[in-house]
Amino acid sequence: MSEQLTPEAREKLENLQAFQSKAQQVTVQKHHTEAQLAENKSALSVLSKAEKDATLYRHVGNLLVETDPKSAEEDLNQRVEALEVRLQTLNKQSERIQKQFETLQKEIQEILNIS
């Protein structure tokens, strides 16, 4: 079938495959970001239930270093905020790619129907 396609149709099919690949990459990034966000929100929930004088530790490389609850909460809140912004960006990117994909798909269908 590819021998019967015009150069324009072949190029659009290649672009369609590229958009499909980008969409898959963004989906993987979204899932990863969602998992990190859930993990950080869970940590905040656990931290809010901890006693005020509880001893907390955080990972610094391969070490566990003692930290105070206020510092840990601030750090987790910053991470949650950053992950939420990242997730919004990925959602917008996903929507944009999907629209471009659908437009290109229609263009290819029109070319194939004309041929």
Stockholm file with secondary structure:
# STOCKHOLM 1.0

chainA/1-115         MSEQLTPEAREKLENLQAFQSKAQQVTVQKHHTEAQLAENKSALSVLSKAEKDATLYRHVGNLLVETDPKSAEEDLNQRVEALEVRLQTLNKQSERIQKQFETLQKEIQEILNIS
#=GR chainA/1-115 SS CGGGSCHHHHHHHHHHHHHHHHHHHHHHHHHHHHHHHHHHHHHHHHHHHSCTTCCEEEEETTEEEEECHHHHHHHHHHHHHHHHHHHHHHHHHHHHHHHHHHHHHHHHHHHHHHC
#=GC SS_cons         CGGGSCHHHHHHHHHHHHHHHHHHHHHHHHHHHHHHHHHHHHHHHHHHHSCTTCCEEEEETTEEEEECHHHHHHHHHHHHHHHHHHHHHHHHHHHHHHHHHHHHHHHHHHHHHHC
//
